[in-house]
Amino acid sequence: MHGSRSEAPRVDPRHPARRGGLVTAARVIIADDDPDIRGLLEIAARKAGLEIVSSHGDGASALASALANDPDLMLLDVAMPEMNGVDVARELRSARDDGRPRVLMVSASVDATSQAAGVAAGADDYVMKPFSLRVLVERLKSIVADE
């Protein structure tokens, strides 16, 4: 009998958290203009097991980072300076036709019109502020697992 080597699990390479057939952490870019909320989003991402590629206070720099870094997920506030989250999602969807990266929007806006605009722009999920950290962590895990 030959010596066996331990190998990393082989999985579907199309899954966003899989690269080269090996399991890796899904990569996320975070954008919120409020530094305190951005910090909470970063905590939630880490608790969900995500690798934070970058974190931004405006939509324009988040979009530039997404186009340069090919993240698996974008965690976007709807209302931001320079470019709002809806416009970021719309630009990402027009730049790619494969549905990547997944987009989870967060917003203090409770009206159905804002939610509909986010979904129409390509958001995969929408979380209302104020949010429970536990709920956000579960939503992040779910959106990555659904891929």
NORKAFEN-V857200 format. One record per residue. SS is DSSP state (H for helix, E for strand, L for the rest). PSI is psi in degrees with one decimal (999 if undefined). BURIAL is # if it has 9 or more other C-alpha atoms within 8 Angstrom, else .. Layout:
BEGIN
ss->SS psi->PSI burial->BURIAL
ss->SS psi->PSI burial->BURIAL
END
This chain:
BEGIN
ss->L psi->134.3 burial->.
ss->L psi->151.0 burial->.
ss->L psi->138.7 burial->.
ss->L psi->143.9 burial->.
ss->L psi->142.6 burial->.
ss->L psi->125.9 burial->.
ss->L psi->152.3 burial->.
ss->L psi->149.2 burial->.
ss->L psi->139.5 burial->.
ss->L psi->133.5 burial->.
ss->L psi->176.3 burial->.
ss->L psi->116.8 burial->.
ss->L psi->-11.6 burial->#
ss->L psi->-16.5 burial->.
ss->L psi->136.0 burial->.
ss->L psi->-24.0 burial->#
ss->L psi->14.4 burial->#
ss->E psi->130.9 burial->#
ss->E psi->127.6 burial->#
ss->L psi->28.0 burial->.
ss->L psi->0.5 burial->#
ss->E psi->145.8 burial->#
ss->E psi->125.7 burial->#
ss->L psi->166.1 burial->.
ss->L psi->138.7 burial->#
ss->L psi->144.9 burial->#
ss->E psi->131.9 burial->#
ss->E psi->144.6 burial->#
ss->E psi->132.9 burial->#
ss->E psi->139.3 burial->#
ss->E psi->120.3 burial->#
ss->L psi->134.7 burial->#
ss->L psi->-14.4 burial->#
ss->L psi->114.9 burial->.
ss->H psi->-33.1 burial->.
ss->H psi->-45.0 burial->.
ss->H psi->-41.7 burial->.
ss->H psi->-40.9 burial->#
ss->H psi->-40.8 burial->.
ss->H psi->-39.2 burial->#
ss->H psi->-38.2 burial->#
ss->H psi->-42.2 burial->#
ss->H psi->-46.0 burial->.
ss->H psi->-42.5 burial->#
ss->H psi->-43.9 burial->#
ss->H psi->-43.1 burial->#
ss->H psi->-29.0 burial->.
ss->L psi->-1.8 burial->#
ss->L psi->18.6 burial->#
ss->L psi->151.4 burial->#
ss->E psi->121.9 burial->#
ss->E psi->116.2 burial->#
ss->E psi->-47.6 burial->#
ss->E psi->163.6 burial->#
ss->E psi->132.9 burial->#
ss->E psi->155.8 burial->#
ss->L psi->2.4 burial->#
ss->L psi->158.4 burial->#
ss->H psi->-35.5 burial->#
ss->H psi->-44.8 burial->#
ss->H psi->-31.1 burial->#
ss->H psi->-42.2 burial->#
ss->H psi->-45.4 burial->#
ss->H psi->-42.0 burial->.
ss->H psi->-40.3 burial->#
ss->H psi->-43.0 burial->#
ss->H psi->-29.8 burial->.
ss->H psi->-27.5 burial->.
ss->H psi->-5.8 burial->.
ss->L psi->61.7 burial->.
ss->L psi->164.7 burial->#
ss->L psi->-27.3 burial->#
ss->E psi->143.5 burial->#
ss->E psi->130.6 burial->#
ss->E psi->104.6 burial->#
ss->E psi->133.4 burial->#
ss->E psi->147.3 burial->#
ss->L psi->-48.9 burial->#
ss->L psi->105.0 burial->.
ss->L psi->158.1 burial->#
ss->L psi->161.5 burial->#
ss->L psi->-46.4 burial->.
ss->L psi->125.7 burial->#
ss->L psi->168.8 burial->#
ss->H psi->-35.2 burial->#
ss->H psi->-44.3 burial->#
ss->H psi->-36.5 burial->#
ss->H psi->-48.5 burial->#
ss->H psi->-43.9 burial->#
ss->H psi->-44.5 burial->#
ss->H psi->-41.0 burial->#
ss->H psi->-43.3 burial->#
ss->H psi->-33.2 burial->#
ss->H psi->-24.5 burial->.
ss->H psi->-24.8 burial->.
ss->L psi->149.5 burial->.
ss->L psi->13.8 burial->.
ss->L psi->8.0 burial->.
ss->L psi->8.3 burial->.
ss->L psi->151.2 burial->#
ss->L psi->161.1 burial->#
ss->E psi->151.0 burial->#
ss->E psi->124.6 burial->#
ss->E psi->120.6 burial->#
ss->E psi->144.6 burial->#
ss->E psi->141.7 burial->#
ss->E psi->147.7 burial->#
ss->L psi->-9.8 burial->.
ss->L psi->120.4 burial->.
ss->L psi->-1.2 burial->.
ss->L psi->149.5 burial->.
ss->H psi->-28.7 burial->.
ss->H psi->-42.6 burial->.
ss->H psi->-43.0 burial->#
ss->H psi->-44.6 burial->#
ss->H psi->-38.9 burial->.
ss->H psi->-41.1 burial->#
ss->H psi->-45.7 burial->#
ss->H psi->-42.6 burial->#
ss->H psi->-31.4 burial->.
ss->L psi->-10.9 burial->#
ss->L psi->10.3 burial->#
ss->L psi->139.2 burial->#
ss->L psi->-24.1 burial->#
ss->E psi->164.0 burial->#
ss->E psi->125.0 burial->#
ss->E psi->133.0 burial->#
ss->E psi->141.8 burial->#
ss->L psi->145.2 burial->.
ss->L psi->146.6 burial->.
ss->L psi->156.6 burial->.
ss->L psi->131.7 burial->.
ss->H psi->-41.9 burial->.
ss->H psi->-44.7 burial->.
ss->H psi->-42.9 burial->.
ss->H psi->-41.6 burial->#
ss->H psi->-45.2 burial->#
ss->H psi->-40.0 burial->#
ss->H psi->-39.4 burial->.
ss->H psi->-45.1 burial->#
ss->H psi->-42.2 burial->#
ss->H psi->-44.2 burial->.
ss->H psi->-34.4 burial->#
ss->H psi->-39.7 burial->#
ss->H psi->-28.0 burial->.
ss->L psi->-14.2 burial->.
ss->L psi->999 burial->.
END
